[in-house]
């Protein structure tokens, strides 16, 4: 179980890094898209939190 949790955390961290890089790419393309990117990033963060909560409740 502990091994699975560590793997999940690493995967989530990796996803967050990718999303951050994508956000910076969008910022470089157009500053007007910053709000949209921020909203998407917040949405993904909430989704990740829900997944973590479900995983924790399963344990």
Secondary structure, 3 states (H helix, E strand, C coil): CHHHHHHHHHHHHHHHHHHHHHHHHHHHHCHHHHHHHHHHHHHHHHHHHHHHHHHHHHC
